[in-house]
Amino acid sequence: MLTDVDEVPWASFPQPEWNEPNEVPSALRALSSCTSEEEAERAYHRFLYAVGNNHAGTYYPVVLPTLPFLARILERGSELARRTTLDALIDLLGSFGPETGFEFEGIDPETGLRGDLRALLHLHARIMVPVVCAIASDHSPARRRAAALAAELAEALLEDVDS
């Protein structure tokens, strides 16, 4: 599912100083492959620390190139991987903000231009609206929890579109 994750030049994006060279792709793989609640919780925290500071509720510009991979996890991942990814996205788009000093260091994946990191994150997260809305509309008993999380995320994403 994430076979091309190593093709992204991760080191060229500002990221937490504690990251090992392959931390972001490893964290994405952990999100996509969790098989237990314990693994899911570890993957959630690992991802948020790979793209920012989960404790402080911040993110770095390296979060932007993760969005297509997160969308893929939502499209093709297991139910547990979807829920974990939805939880991370809700935090990133809802309560987290750019790390101090990196507010205007976002690199637009389409243009390569630098800009407002929060605005770019919200703009490019909109690629997920169709899949998030599809998950939100699935009310089967096994998917009820993911549907509730997706509905919360869809509301935030659609609110951004209206703003």
Wavefront OBJ file of the C-alpha trace (Angstrom):
o trace
v 0.000 0.000 0.000
v 2.849 2.400 0.796
v 5.426 0.976 -1.617
v 6.486 4.434 -2.813
v 6.906 5.977 0.643
v 10.699 5.807 0.350
v 10.655 7.852 -2.869
v 9.837 11.054 -0.949
v 12.951 13.089 -0.018
v 11.888 13.210 3.651
v 15.162 14.748 4.831
v 14.520 17.837 2.692
v 11.520 18.816 4.853
v 11.952 20.493 8.241
v 11.058 17.966 10.934
v 11.674 17.270 14.609
v 15.358 17.147 15.513
v 14.855 13.796 17.283
v 13.806 11.997 14.092
v 16.028 9.230 12.784
v 16.585 9.437 8.981
v 13.698 7.081 8.106
v 11.368 7.912 10.971
v 8.526 9.421 8.936
v 8.182 6.523 6.453
v 8.578 4.034 9.326
v 5.828 5.810 11.272
v 3.546 5.752 8.215
v 4.180 2.017 7.797
v 3.368 1.469 11.482
v 0.057 3.310 11.019
v -0.838 1.249 7.972
v 0.001 -2.118 9.496
v -1.222 -2.021 13.106
v -3.054 -5.216 14.078
v -3.880 -4.662 17.764
v -5.083 -1.790 19.908
v -1.644 -1.606 21.562
v 0.120 -1.397 18.187
v -2.402 1.201 17.038
v -1.761 3.374 20.068
v 2.010 3.130 19.563
v 1.629 3.897 15.835
v -0.572 6.914 16.584
v 1.992 8.426 18.969
v 4.931 7.461 16.756
v 3.379 9.203 13.760
v 2.513 12.384 15.675
v 6.056 12.528 17.106
v 7.538 11.862 13.642
v 5.744 14.884 12.147
v 5.763 17.077 15.243
v 5.548 17.144 18.998
v 2.537 15.174 20.149
v 2.979 16.399 23.729
v 2.974 20.070 22.683
v 0.361 19.633 19.931
v 2.560 20.921 17.105
v 3.684 19.806 13.658
v 6.521 20.567 11.259
v 6.479 21.021 7.457
v 7.260 17.300 7.002
v 3.574 16.672 7.741
v 2.565 17.901 4.258
v 4.021 15.053 2.163
v 2.437 12.509 4.524
v -1.087 13.477 3.428
v -1.315 11.327 0.267
v -0.104 8.324 2.273
v -2.637 8.982 5.030
v -5.341 9.184 2.370
v -4.214 5.817 1.021
v -4.417 4.269 4.498
v -7.963 5.595 4.795
v -8.855 4.157 1.388
v -7.237 0.726 1.666
v -6.198 0.133 5.269
v -7.686 -2.178 7.832
v -10.422 -0.895 10.085
v -7.905 -0.404 12.902
v -5.463 1.438 10.630
v -8.286 3.699 9.447
v -9.409 4.545 12.979
v -5.854 5.273 14.082
v -5.215 7.471 11.048
v -8.498 9.306 11.564
v -7.546 9.971 15.201
v -4.189 11.417 14.122
v -5.782 13.583 11.436
v -8.405 14.919 13.838
v -5.614 16.039 16.169
v -3.462 17.519 13.394
v -6.310 19.445 11.775
v -8.301 20.226 14.899
v -6.153 21.120 17.859
v -2.513 21.017 16.698
v -0.666 23.942 15.153
v 2.687 24.644 13.525
v 5.814 24.344 15.659
v 7.064 27.801 16.682
v 9.384 29.156 14.032
v 7.884 27.005 11.277
v 4.553 28.786 10.820
v 5.500 30.031 7.351
v 7.841 27.228 6.360
v 5.276 24.991 4.673
v 6.323 23.838 1.212
v 3.366 23.507 -1.122
v 3.588 20.034 -2.715
v 2.065 21.333 -5.952
v 4.015 24.565 -6.457
v 7.117 24.113 -4.314
v 6.524 27.590 -2.864
v 6.777 28.319 0.848
v 3.707 29.485 2.689
v 1.525 29.341 5.768
v 1.953 25.802 7.109
v -1.482 25.600 8.782
v -3.245 26.839 5.639
v -1.310 24.421 3.415
v -2.078 21.493 5.732
v -5.790 22.246 5.663
v -5.804 22.922 1.923
v -4.040 19.687 0.976
v -5.956 17.586 3.523
v -9.039 18.224 1.387
v -7.869 15.424 -0.946
v -9.327 13.154 1.715
v -12.872 14.548 1.687
v -14.361 11.841 -0.590
v -12.864 8.902 1.299
v -13.581 10.449 4.707
v -17.214 11.057 3.730
v -17.499 7.462 2.460
v -16.188 6.115 5.775
v -18.545 8.436 7.670
v -21.556 7.094 5.780
v -20.801 3.429 6.566
v -22.908 2.630 9.629
v -22.337 -1.110 9.730
v -21.750 -2.323 13.301
v -18.090 -3.203 12.681
v -17.377 0.264 11.292
v -19.453 2.434 13.610
v -16.420 3.790 15.494
v -14.548 4.711 12.304
v -17.724 6.287 10.921
v -18.017 8.545 13.966
v -14.373 9.617 13.706
v -14.720 10.189 9.960
v -17.845 12.301 10.496
v -15.890 14.494 12.918
v -13.018 14.850 10.462
v -15.355 15.449 7.501
v -17.016 18.277 9.388
v -13.626 19.917 9.976
v -12.537 19.428 6.362
v -15.805 20.703 4.913
v -15.785 23.642 7.318
v -12.363 24.558 5.897
v -13.800 24.509 2.367
v -16.558 26.914 3.382
v -14.117 29.302 5.112
l 1 2 3 4 5 6 7 8 9 10 11 12 13 14 15 16 17 18 19 20 21 22 23 24 25 26 27 28 29 30 31 32 33 34 35 36 37 38 39 40 41 42 43 44 45 46 47 48 49 50 51 52 53 54 55 56 57 58 59 60 61 62 63 64 65 66 67 68 69 70 71 72 73 74 75 76 77 78 79 80 81 82 83 84 85 86 87 88 89 90 91 92 93 94 95 96 97 98 99 100 101 102 103 104 105 106 107 108 109 110 111 112 113 114 115 116 117 118 119 120 121 122 123 124 125 126 127 128 129 130 131 132 133 134 135 136 137 138 139 140 141 142 143 144 145 146 147 148 149 150 151 152 153 154 155 156 157 158 159 160 161 162 163
